[in-house]
Amino acid sequence: MSHKLSKITLAVISATALGMSLSTQAQEAPKKAADDLEVIEVSGIRQSLTNALAQKRSADSLVEIIEAVDIGKLPDQNLAEVLENVTGIQITREAGVGTGVQIRGTNANRTEVNGVSTVGSGSGRSGISFEDVSAAIISGVEVIKSPEAKTIEGSVGATINLKTIRPLQLNETLGSIRVQGEDSSLSTDGVTPRVSGAWGDNWELDSGGKFGVVFSGSYSEQDVTAFRPRADRDNSVAADSGAASAQSFDFLPVQFLIQDYDNYEYETKNFAGTFEYAPNDNMKFFFDAVVNDQERRQESSRVQASGLSDLRNVSIPSEFKTVNFGSLDGQNLGSIQAAVRGVIPVEDGGGDPNLRFSSDTNSRITKSKIFRIGGEWQGDRLFASVEASTSRSDSTTPSFNTTLNFINPNVATNSSNENGTPFEYDLTGDALTFGIATGEANAPTMAQLLDPANVVLRDVNQGQDESENTEDAFRTDFTYYLDDVITSVDFGYRYSKTSSVSDQVRSNVGLRNMADSPTGDLFAQLLTAGPDNFNDGDGRALYIRDFLLINPELASSDPQAVLAALNQAIEANNAITGSDRGPISSPTSQVNAFFDIEEETHALYAQANFEYGMFRGNFGLRYLETEVTSLGNSVTQDGSGNELVTQLTSKGDYDFFLPRFNLAANVSEDVIVRLGWSKDIRRPDFDDLSTSVTFGTSPNSAVSIGNSGLAPEEVTSFDISTDWYFAPAALLSVGYFHKTRSDLHVTQQVDPFEDPSTGFRDTNGPECEGGGIFNPIADINVFGPDAGVGLCVPTQTTINDSGETTQQGIELAAQYDLSSFEKELGWASGFGVVANYTYQEFSGGESFDTATSRANAVFALTTGNPDADISAKQSLIDLSENAYNITFYYEKYGLSARARYTWREGYRSTDFGSTSSFPWGFPVVQEDRGQLNASISYDVNDQLNIGIEAVNLTESEVSQSCVNEGALLCFQGITDRRITFGASYRF
């Protein structure tokens, strides 16, 4: 029986086999990989699963493989969601789009393209963002869970290698094109296009050599929307407080409400090209290029009900619910009643609560380039390769964010540019809903809400931040072959120079007096009605549908015109009120936030590969030396108060020995036991090393303070697994992993003191005796007796945990199809299943999260301890203890269908809406969530395929709780369902 493989599969298998030759035998590995393949007639989904399994089976270390069914046809459109198919991997999403990947409970992973390190758009270490690379140009994905000595350092969870096609492995011309459209259930922009294609071939030269090329590219637009309501209830009204709202029991009043409408528009262009030239059978030269260009435009809006805390002693809820906070680190936090329904009236004097409308355009424009050039030579016993590469990512993050205060014409005004609007809220039924209390006598009408004369300008925050990240590398690798138990020895050297330059270009202006704030009729040409479909996601009846905001599309596309119009309005307003308010300036570079950090690393490795009887594997040592040079600015003042900027340069260095060992034992024909032990490091993110400080206008956002003394993490990993290949294209696998981490990078947040009675913070500065840092431009809001700017705000600093932490878990995987029962089952033999389950846990460490002073006042009531000071050991962010996914597929008669359900247990998250701090002092818990994706396609003939795919078919929502899982619901994410349909044609 012949083995029938597509062109893309042959290319991927051959490329993988060639990659294995660098760690075993350059001449024998392709033959070995081919010998390990079962001789089965396969195609489509079954083909990709079969050949991925064959590559996993022949590897000496623990790796996971995903292959494209055909060029541009990985299991999912999004690379993060592609990786979700792998055991031990979970992903996080932004507005429903996969953006973050956690492997074995950690975000500390590396991403490579064809074995070349990549750099990201920000200051992180994980490499290129998965939302920047279209899955259409990737032919396969390799996840290295157990590294070898030759594996580049820097990963805690795993190294992800994205692979493109190698042209000299093609056995005929490759040509394909794919055209699709995507529709989002919550977007109002209609269907967006996707186009991708590839072409490749190779030729025999007259000189006897061979030359080949492959080009692939894609263009896609995507419009995604998510509705994210939030409710803060982190204050208290005690039964014995004497407040007008007091009950016979203690309760949590409503503090803050947000109706957040997130909309992101993506335009992504990707190109990948490879040239290969082999002048003879022993030599090859290659050049790879991957170019990515992405624009992610944000056109979002927020409706805020602020100043509610001023009414907590007045507003009487009409319904309550018991909230059980559970326990933290063995501390029983008790329970309390929480307000879930009621009306918040306008306070006496008309100042609060406030209604605000914000327009957010925090966009990102990123251009990434990855180039690799090199050659390989094979002698009788020596294999040698030389390679030079460069990775670059240039990003700008333009933003023009504005906030308008609604001035209720039915309520008295004062010198402040805000006054009261009554609200109604209903937080029952696991939904956070609020709107204007239309039954109140002073409630505004729809016409009043949409009247430009009733809004005034409050905040204008502009940004044009720039970051440049690069890595230039040179490496040389050698393999010397032996005829003994030690089959070969690998050794090599790698030099890399990595740099990160960040320049924050910003302007933050807050207007707090009525005389300084122009009314909306002075800039009416900029105003537009906000989206009125906030109920599309869950059918809610209570929400704010009528409001005005500065057009986010205009602010994003032409910020200079918007700024000019606002300054004209300020000038006109000055003529009316007599204010001397100056114009708002364009964003300028924040010299105290600039940093330029450069690293040079020299790495040597040696690795012995062995095979004896049923055993095979490798052992070796990697040694590295890194020198770090950091350039930043110190901003001081001279005797006259003039600003003095001085550039400061600091240097440091470190070195590590990283031993690594892998063993595979073929204990029977179909059973392989694997064992791996290794050491690795994780370098700090660049912004965590910078001591620059940047202030914003929000009183809730924490100020990040860098730590130049931050050391790399160290991780020791152990793996053991057993794979049973009990039938053709079938697998049952069980594995255990254990990681010990020291110097773990953890975030330390210090919150300012808030008076438990008034909720006020220190507004005098410049020192914050009760914690935090004095922010001179932050809005005082409800945290002080008077309107204005300047108060103490939280700080966040990344530190090395002084204790040792462990991560351990169990991974189970299964794969099976019924193709071998075609005679017995007929059409039903087309069914198959792929499933995996991961259990993992985290323990240890000596870093703590601590409750805010306001939260401790609540816990004093729930625990009966007036001196309550609650803290808990930090858990690992984004770690789910239990997770699984299961895929059912059917493939026969040209029909290919797949449905995958993914579920992960609740986990601690730092994604809490538009703020970086947490009301209670603890990261929120994202509750258990499952998601169903499905696809179906049909081969009209050998060339034409048509299909449709659905992401989040059941429109599964996101829920977040404060303090503990299942405790106090404080945040929701109502995400869209995306349908992609189209056709592909193979030439």
Secondary structure by P-SEA (a helix, b strand, c coil): cbbbbcaaaaaaaaaaaaaaaaccccccaaaaaaaacccccccaaaaaaaaaaaaaaacccbbbbbbbccccccccccccccccccccccccccccccccccccccccbbbbcccbbbbccccccccccccccccccccbbbbbcccccccccccccbbbbbbbbbcccccccccccccbbbbbccccccbbbbbbbcccccccccccbbbbbbbbbccbbbbbbbbbbbbbccccccccccccccccbbbbccccccbbbbbbbbbbbbbbbbbbbbcccccccbbbbbbbbbbbbbbbbbbbbcccccccccccccbbbbbbbcccccccbbbbbbbcbbbbcccccccccbbbbbbbcbbbbbbbbbbbbbcccccccbbbbbbcbbbbbbbbbbbbbbbbbbbccccccccccbbbbbbbbbccccccccccccccccccccccccccccccccbbbbbbbbbbbbccccbbbbbbbbcccccccccbbbbbbbbbbbbbbbbbbbbccccccccccccccccccccccccccccccccccccccccaaaaaacaaaaaaaaaaaaaaaaaacccccccccccccccccbbbbbbbbbbbbbbbbbcccccccccccccbbbbbbbbbbbbbccccbbbbbbbbbbbbcbbbbbbbbbbbbcccccbbbbbbbbcccccccccccccbbbbcccccbbbbbbbccbbbbbbbbbbbbbbbccccccbbbbbbbbbbbcccbbbbbbbccccccccccccccccccccccccccccccccccccbbbbbbbbbbbbcccbbbbbbbbbbbbbbbccccccccccccccccccbbbbbbbbbbcccccccaaaaaaaaaaaccccccccccccccccccccbbbbbbcccccbbbbbbbbbbcbbbbccccccccccccbbbbbccbbbbbbccccccccccccccccccccbbbbbbbcccccccccbbbbbbbbbbbbccccc
